[in-house]
Amino acid sequence: MTSRIPRDSRLRLVRPRPLAAAPRAMNQRRSRRPAPRPPEGTPAQAELARMARSGLASAARVAHWADTALRPGRDGAGPDGKGTLSDSTAELAAGDLSLTVAQVRADWDTARLAGLVEVHGDSARPGWRLRAWDRDDSAVLRGWVALFDAWSLAHPEPADHEPAAVAEVVSAMPQVLSFLQLSAGPVPVEQLLDLLEQRVTELRTERCEIPYGPQPEPTPVATDAPLDPLLDWALHALAAVGALTCGDGQATLTPLGSWAVWVKLEQICVAAQSPAGNIEQAAEGMLRGCAQLRPKAARDEYRAWLAARPVGSAVTELLDAARGEDALLRGLAFEALRVVGAPAEPDVRSVADEPTLRPYALLWLAEHDGVDPEDAHEALTREEATWLWVDTAAAVADHGEAPLLVRHLESAVQPTVPMLLDEVRAVGHPRTVQVLVALAAAHPDPALAKAVRRAAFQVHTGGN
């Protein structure tokens, strides 16, 4: 070892935090698209949440009972895996709550659709919305919107109707609801029926295809069956979830229903603004598509992707992508989870014990709890910060350029190169050798590069 080797070279620290956290302050800014305002006359969020709590009070009561009595309800789901209550549990709940068994089952189904109860195989547990029920208006409203989305499951469909016709009506109802929302008042059911018939005709025309070659005689389908019974079913199903009222041959959206339709229209607008067209990709493909985007454009892409799928499955997909071998996707997945916000908290908290995800999860949770992104690194131990430094360096080595990897050296929490190398060797990251070799190849200082190569050799051979 020559005197040129930097035994105590001082690192030029820009900030004592990992590079992975550096763009976060920028990402916390609002998107360039201003936050849209609901239509004039829409009640405030607190009032909408009060309405939603009132409408879901019975379902929340059954869910709270299951949480308390079943701890947290593992025995409450039947062996069919559909989350239906067993007979004994339903009878126990009916006795405790002074309800009939039929009422308990109906409230349980509503609780499932609203996300107050989550079913996993043949077991059930309280949903995060139930935990936040009394303190988080946004959680309550998300639960009600989930029920609104599932209106066709909340009310039995009429008998003796072709499944294809029922599916067509369900597909056409968003346009009917949009018309009701724009009308901002009572609309004659006959007018809604005309609109429904037009939309169903459009759907049938859109999927019409001319087959090639000889074909068998088509099987007659009852495409001319009247739609008014199905419209009546749809309106009563939407009334059952509290989205509208029906009477005197007219239908009117409730304030909750009008707000929910507006929310859906806004989500469609956001999804339509996807700059890179990754909406239909799985999480991993979407994140790879965002890797070359600037933070603001990537954030818009995350919003569009999230708006197009249920939040629960989206969070699961993102965390699965974060568990992969690509460190860049790990960092991007948690940036996307920052866009999700509070609904992702239980899942992020649940992965905080996984070594690969722990530093990312702790930073996410610190920021979620209100810690300034500039200070969130203080939630990490020295070892966790070093592990994250190596993981971020692996992402830079795989996807970045040599100068960026050299600049990454400045983000280390250690004040000297020897201290950094000692702690990097000790932290046990699986990519340590590759990161050190890449850093040695990229660094312009021959003496420092030699020291880094020697550290890589020591890790590779298990020596000191």
N, C-alpha and C positions, 0 to 999 in steps of 0.2 A: 504494500500500500504506500503510495507516494504522498508527499505533502499537499498535492493538489486535491486530494479527495476531501470533500467538505465534511469534516468531522462535526462541525457545529454550524453549518450554513443556515442562516436565518431565512425562513420562508416569508415572502412578502404577502402578509395576510390582507386580503381584501375584506373579508367578513369571516368571523369564526363560525361558519355554518356550511353544510354540504352544498355543492353546486346544484344538486337536485332541487334545493329549496329556493335558489336564486330568482327564477322567473316568477315565483309565486305572488309577490307583491303586485307585479304587473297584471297577473291573471285575476287578481281580486277585483280589478276594475270592472265596471259594468260593460256589457256588450254595447257596441255602437248603436244597436237598435234600441231606442228608448222603451222603457217598460210600458206596455200598453195599459190603457185605463179601461175598466169595464164600462158598459153602457150607462148613460145617465139614469139615475134612479135605482141602480143596483145597491143593495144594502152594504154597509161596511162589513169587513171580514168577520169582526166579532159577532155581528148580528147574524150573518150567514152561518157561522159556527154554532150559534145558539139554536138556530133552526135545525141544523144537522144533528146536534146532540139530542134535540127533542124527538126527531124522527127515528133516531137509532137508539133511543133510551132502552127499549125492551131488549134489543140485541146486545147492547153493552151490559145490561144487567145479567143476562145469561152468561156472557163471556166472563164477567167478573166472578160470577158464582163458580164457573168451571175452574178459574184460576185459583180460587180459594179452596174449593172443596176437593179438587182433583190433583192439584199441585204438580203440574200445571194443566192437567187434562189428558195425560197419557192414556188413562183408562176410558176416556170419554169417546174415543173414536172407535168405530166398529171395525171388524177384521176385513171388511170389503175394501178398505183403503180409500173410501170416498169421504171420510170424515163425518159420517152419520153417527148420531149418538146411539149407543147400545140401549136396549129397552130398559135395563135396570138403572142406567145413569139418567135417562130421560125421566123415568118415574121419580127418582130421587130429586132431581131438579124441580120437577113439578110440585112435589110436596114441600120443598124448602121455599119455593118462590110463590106458592099459591097460584099456580097456573095449571092448565091442562097439559097433557103430554103433547098434544098437537101444537099448542102454542110454543112450548119449549123447542120442539123440532123446527118450527118456522123461524123462531128467533135465532136458533143456532145456525140455520142456513143463511140468514141475513148477516149474522156476525162473520161467517166465513167469507161471504161475498164482499163485505166491507173491510176485510183484513183485520178484524178484531181477534179472530182466531186463525191460526195458520196450521194447515194439515200437512203432515209429512208422513207419507205412507199410511200406516194404520195408527198413527199417533197424532195428537193435536197439542198445540201450545199457544199461549197468548201472543197475539201479534204486537209489534212495536206501537201500533196506534192505540191499543188498549192501555199500554203503559203511559202514553202521553195524553190520554183522553181528557183529563181535567185541566191540563196546563198548556196544551199546544193546539191552538185553533187550526193551524195549517194541517196538523195530523188528522183532526176531525173532518175537515173538508176533503182531504185526500181519501179518507174512508168513505165518505158519502159519494164522491165521484166514482170510486171503485164500484159501489153498489149501482150507481146510475149506469155505468158501462155494462153491468151485468143484468140489466132490466129484463131481458128475455129469459133469464134463468130464474128470476125471482117470482115469476107468475106462470103457472102451467099454461102451455099453449093449447088452443082449442083442438078437440079431437076431430077425426075424419077430415084432416087436411093434409095434402101432400107435403112431405118434408121440404121439397124443393120450393114450394110456394111460401112456406114459413120462412125459409132462409132468404128468399127474395125480399120479403117484407122487412125482415131484420136489417138487410143490407140497405134498403131504401129509406128506413126511418131517419137516419141522420139528416137527409135533405128535408124531410117533413119537420123535424125539430128545428132546423135552421130557419125554415119559413116561419114557424111559430115564434122563434126568438126575434126575428126581424120585424114581425108584425107587432110585437110588444103589446099584445092584448088578445081578447077572445077571437078565435077563428072558427067559422062553421065547420063541422065535421065533414060535410059534403065537399067543401073546398079542399080539405086535407085528403079526402078520398081521391079527388081528381088528380091531385099532385102525386099521390102514392101510385096510382095507376100509370101515370106518365113515367115515373121513375122506374117502376118495374118493367115497363115496356122497353125503356132504354137499356136496362140491365140485360134483358133477354136478347136485344139486338146486338149489344156489345160482345156477347159470348157466342153469337151465331157464327158457325164455320161451315164452309162447303167442303165435304169430304171428297177425297180423290178416289176414283175407281168405283166399281159396283158396290152398293150397300144394301143391306136387308131393309125391308119395310120398317119405317120408324114406328116405335110403340107410341100409341096415343098418350099425350100428357094433358092433364087438365089445366092448360094455360089460360083458358077462358073462364075459369072458376071465379066467382065474384070475390073481390078482396075486402069488401066491407066487414065480414066477420073477423078477418085477420087484423084489420085496422082497429076494430073495436077491442080486440085482445091486446094489441100493442098499446093503445091509449090507456087501458085499464092497468096494464102492467107498469107503465110509466107512472100512473097515478099511485100505484101501490108502493113505489119507492119514493114518492114525494116530489116527482119532477113536474107534474102538471095536475090540473083539475079538469074534470069533465062534468058537463051538465047542460041541460036545455039545448042539446044538439051543438054545443060548442066546446072547444078545448082551449085552455089557457095555461101557459107555463107558470109555475110558481117562481118566486124570486130565486130559490136554489136552482131550479131547473134552467131558468134563463141564464144564470151565472155559469152553470156547468156547460151549457151549449156554447157560450162565449169562450170559455176556457178551451174547449175542444177545437173551436175554429182557430183560436190563437196558436194552438199546438200544430195544426195543419200548416198555418202560415210559417211557423218557425221551421218545420220539417222541410217545407218547400224551398227554404233559403239555404239548404245544405250546400256549402261551397264546393265540396269535393265529391259529393254523391256517394257517401258511405253508409247511408241510412239502413240499407238492407243487408249490410255485411254483419257477420258475427263480430263480437267485441274485439277479437284479436285482429281481424282484417280492418276494422274501423280504426283501431289504434295505429296500425301500420300506415294506414292512409293519412293519418294526422301527423305522422312523425316529421314530415317535411314542411308542415304548416307553421306559420307564426303563432305565438300563443293565443292571440285574439281570434284568429281564424279557426284554430283548433278548438277553442272554447265554443264557438258557434257550432262547430261540427258535433261536439259532444252533446250540446243542447238538442240539436236536431235528431241525433241518434236516440237519445233518451226519450224524447217526446213520442217516438214511434213504437215504444214497447213498455210493458208494465215495469214499474220501478224495481220490484223484487227480483224478477228474472234478469233485469239489466245489471243490478248490483252483483248478483251471482256470477254472471258472465264476466264482468270486469275483474272480479277477484280471482276467477279461474285463470284469466289471461295474465294477471299479475304473478301467479304462481309458476309461470313458465320459466324457461331458461334465459329469455331475452330481458335484460335489465332495463332496456329502454321502454319496453312495453309495461314493465312494472311501474316506472315513474309516471308514464302517461295514464295508466289505469287509475292511479290515485288522483291525478289531475282531473280526470273525468268524474271520479267520485266526489271531488269538491263541488262539481256542478250539481250532483245529486243532492248534496246537503244533508239535512237532518234524517231523512228516511234511510240513509246508508249507515247511520251511527251504530245500530246493534250489530250489523254484519262486520263493520270495520273493527269494532271492539272485540268481536269474537275471534278475529285473526291476529290480534295483537300478541298472542303467544307463539305464533309461527315464526321461527327465526328469520326466514326470508322476507316476510312482510312486516315484521315488528317495527323497524324504524319508520317505515312509511306510515303505518297505522298510528304510531304515537304522534308523528307530526300532524297527521290529519285530525286526530282527536284534540290535540292542543289548539289548533286553529279553530276547530268546531266549537271549542269551549270559550272562544273569544281571545285567545292569545294572539298578539300581533305576529304575522308571518315572519317578520324579521327576528323575532325572539323565540319562535316555536322550537328551534334546535335545542333550546335549553331543556326540553322534555326528554332528550336523549342522554344516556350515559356516554362516557368517553368511548367505550367499546362499541356501542350502537352507532355512534356518529362515525367511527372509523369504518365499521362494516358498510354503512351507507356510502361513505366516500369511495370505497372499493367498488361497490355495486354501481355507483354512478360512473366511475372510471371505466368499468366494463362496458357500460352503454356507450360512452364516448369512444372507446377503442373500437367497438363494433360498428358504430354508425357515424362517428364524427371524424374530424380531421386532426392531424398531429398537433397543430398549434392550440386547439381547444383542449387536448389532453394535457399539454404543458401548462396551460392556464388553470386547469383543474387542480394542479398542485397547490396553487395559492389558496384554495378553499379549505384545505385541511385544517383541523383543529389543533394539530401539533405545531409548535413554534419552530421546530428544526427538522431537517430531512432525516437525520439518524433516528430521532424520536418517532417520526412518522413510519419509517421502515420497520422499526422494532414493533410498533403497535399493529401495523398491517400484517406482519408475519404472525403475530399472536392471535389475531382476530379469527383466523380460520375460514376466510371467505373462499369458496371453491374456485373463484376466478383470479385469485391473488397472483399466481405465477404469470398468467397471460397479461394481466394488467401491468405488472412490473416490467415485463419484457417489452410491452408496447410503449410504456413510459420511457424506458431506457433508449429505445430506438428513436423516439420522437424528441428527446431533450437535446438542445444544442450544446450543453455544457458537458464535455467529455468526462470530466471528473465525476460529476453528479450521475451521469449515465452509467459509469462504471460501478458506482456504489449501488445503484438500483439493480443493475444486472447481477451483482454479487448477492443481493438480497433475494432476487428471484431464484438464483441457483440454490441458495440455502433452503428456501421454502420447498423447492422441487426435490431436494435430496434429504430433507429433514434435518439438516445440520444447523450449526450456529454461526 
